[in-house]
Amino acid sequence: MLEYILIIAAGFLGGMLNAVAGGGSFITLPALIFVGVPPVMANATGTAALLPGYIASAWRFRKDIKFPANLSFKTLSTISILGGSLGATILLFTSEQVFSSLIPWLILIATLLFIIGPRLLPKKQETDNDTLAKQTNHNKSKVTAFLVMFFVCAYGGYFNGGLGIILLAALALLGQTNLLGMNGIKNYVSALLTAIAVLVYASGGVIEYKFLVIMGLAAIVGGYVGAALAYRIPQNIMRGFIITIGWIMSAVFFLR
């Protein structure tokens, strides 16, 4: 009974955090490992459980979505599918020992990227009357956006922990500043690449179905609640809270 209470709480909090600013797997992954699920299977199961929460929160943010660097809906969807498939396939060929040793580093990198992402945001030029320069910069930004998003989606397919944080950092680097709109993109991309990754995980037999359904239902409720709260909580508080979780989870896994 205590195991299921922990799983329900982790699913709810994980779904809520993903809706607000990411980092839900910082809760679900250690919870599943704590109840005895092997690391690779815990990562795959937690990813699958958080999928409904991604969908629910993406729907809640649908009116605020603005695509980065003029990437179209079709292009961003293609990037999410290809990247998610690649990352999930790599996970299937990763041993439990290797994956366990990578967990604290992956969480630490995700947290650091979330911290420095907004600070690396390129400053807008005061004046720019050169049409050719504008077009060149536009083309470069579109190529950069494609590569950045593909790499992040591959990461998400491999390790869902910190995916939301890295997506928000990537969107900040690509010029987005509105956290509500960024959350909309984050949740849409997360839902799509996670759906593809889960299909790959299922085909590889690395999902623990014992906890999947109950954690997934809790994540749906948490995802919608978190999306509603995101409109009321100041952005600096949201960022600070996620950064704190990142530091704590990274330290816990390094010590472990």
N, C-alpha and C positions, 0 to 999 in steps of 0.2 A: 504493500500500500504506500509506503514512504517513497519507494522508487517511482511509482506513478504520479504521486504528488509533485515530486521533483521534476519529472518530465513535463507535466502540465504547466508548472510555473515557468520552466525554462522555455517552453514553446510560446507561452503568452508574452514573456519579457523579450524573447528573441524576435517575435513578430512585431512587437511594439517598437523596439530599437531600430529594426530595419526600416520601418515606416518613417521614423523620426530623422535618422541620419546614418543608419547602417550599424554594423557591429553585432547583429543578432547572433551570429555563430559563435561569438565570444562567450555566449551563454549556453547555447545548445550543445556545442562540441564538448566542453568539459563535463556537462551534465550527463551526456550519454557515455562518456568514458568512465565517469564516476560509478555508473550503474553496471559497468562491466562490458560495454561494447568496445571492440577493438578500434584503434584510432582511424584507420582507413574507412571501416564500416560506419563509425560514428560520424565522420565527416560527410559521407554519402547520405546517411540517414537524416542527419540534421539538415542537409541541403534540401532533400526531398520534402521534409516536414515544413520547411519555411516557404516552399513554393506557393501554397495557397495565400500566405500572408503577403507575399510580394504582389500577387495578383489583386488582392483586396485593396492594398494601399496604393497601387498604381491606378486603380479605378478612382480612388478618392482624390488623387492629384491630377486627374486627366485634364482638367481645365487650365492647369499651370504649365503643362509640358511645352518646352521650346527646344527644338533639336540643335545640338552644338555644331558650330562651324558650317552651317547650312547643309549638314548631312540630311538626306531625305529619310522618310520613314522606312522605305524599302531598303536603303543602304544600311541603316543602323540595324534593322532586323537581320539582314544577311550577316553582318559582322558578329552579332550576338550568337547566331546559330553556329557559324563556323568556329568562332573562338571557344564557345562553350563545349562543342563536340571535341575539339582538339585537347582542351584541358582535361576533360573527363576521361578521354582515352588514355592520356598519360598517367592519370591516377590509377587506372586499372593495372598498369604495369609497374607501380611503385610498391616496394615492400613496406610492411608495417614499421619496421625498424627505421628505415630511411624517412618515412613520413613523420614518425614521432619526433625525430631529431629536427625536422624542418618546422614543425608547428610554432615554437616560440619565435623563431626568426621571421616567419611569415606574418605573425601577428605584430611583431615589433616594426617591421617594414611598413605594414599597412597603417599603423598608428602614426609613424613619422611622416608618411606621405600625406595623411590627413592634416597634420599640423602645418607642414610647409606648403601644401598646395595653394591655399589662398594667397600666401606671400609671394609666390612665383607668378601670380597673375600678371600678364603683360599690361603695361600702362597704355592707355589710349593716346594717340597723337592729337595735339590740339588742332592742327590744320593738316590737311592732306588733299591737295588739288590735282595731284598727278594720277590720272585715271589708270594708266598702265601699271603704276606701282600698286594701286589698289587691287587690280586684277591679279597681279603676280602674288601678292600677299594672300589673296583669297584662295588661289589654287594651292599654295603652300600649306595654308591652314587646313584645307580640306584633306590633303594627303596626310598631314600630321595627325589630324583628328581620326582618320581611318586607322592608322597604325597604332595610335594610343588606345583607341577603343578595342581594337582586335586583341592587343596584348592583355588588356584588363579583362576582357571576356574569357580569354584562355586561362588566365589566373583564376577567375571565378569558377570555371568548369573544373579546375584542378583542386582548388581549396576555397571553399565558400567563406571561410573566416576572414572578416575584414573587407569583404567584397564591396559592401556599401560605402565604406570609408574610402577605399581606393577609387571607386567610381566618382564619388564627390570630389576627390582631389583631382582626378583626371578632367572632370568637367570644369573645375576652377581653372586649371591650366589652359583649357581650351577657350576660356573667356567668359564663362557663365558666373554670375554673382548672386542671382536670386535663389536662395536655398529651397524654397518651395518648388520652383520650376525644376531645379536640379534633382530634388527628391522624386519628382514625377518621372524624369528620364531614368534615374537610378533604379527605381522600382520596375519600370517597364523592361529595361535591359536585363535586370536581375531575373525577372520572371521568365523571360524568353530563353536566356542562356541556361537558367536552372532547369527549365522544362526539358531542354535537349540533353543536358548533363544527366538528369535523372533517368532518362531512357537508356543512356549508355551505362549508368550504374546498375540499373535493373538487369540489363543484358549480361553484365559481368557478375551478378549475384552478390553485390556488396551492400545491399540494403537490409537493415534489421527491421522486419515488418512488425515485430512485437511492440515497438514504441512509435512506429511511424504515424499511424492514424491519430492517436490521441495527442501527440505533439503537433501534428498538422492542424487539427481542429483548434487547439489552443492558439496556434500561430495566426489563424484567420482572425480570431477575436482580437488578439493583440495588435495585428497589423492595422485593423480598422480603427481601433482606439488610438494607436500611435499616430496615425495619419490625422485624426481629428485634433489631437493634442499639438501637433506640429504647427497648427495655425495660431496657437495661443501661447506657445513657449518662445521666448526670445532666442534668436539664432545663436548668440554667444553662449548661452546656457546649454543649448543642445550640443554645440561643438565641445564645450568643456566636459560635459558628461560623457560623451563618447570617447574623448581622449583619455579620461580617467579610467574607463573600462579597459581600453586598449593597454594602458600601462600595467594595470593590475593583472589582466589575463596573461600578458607577456611574461611578467615576473613569476607568476604561478607556474607556468609551463617551463620556464628556465630552471626554477628550483626543483621541479618535478624530474 
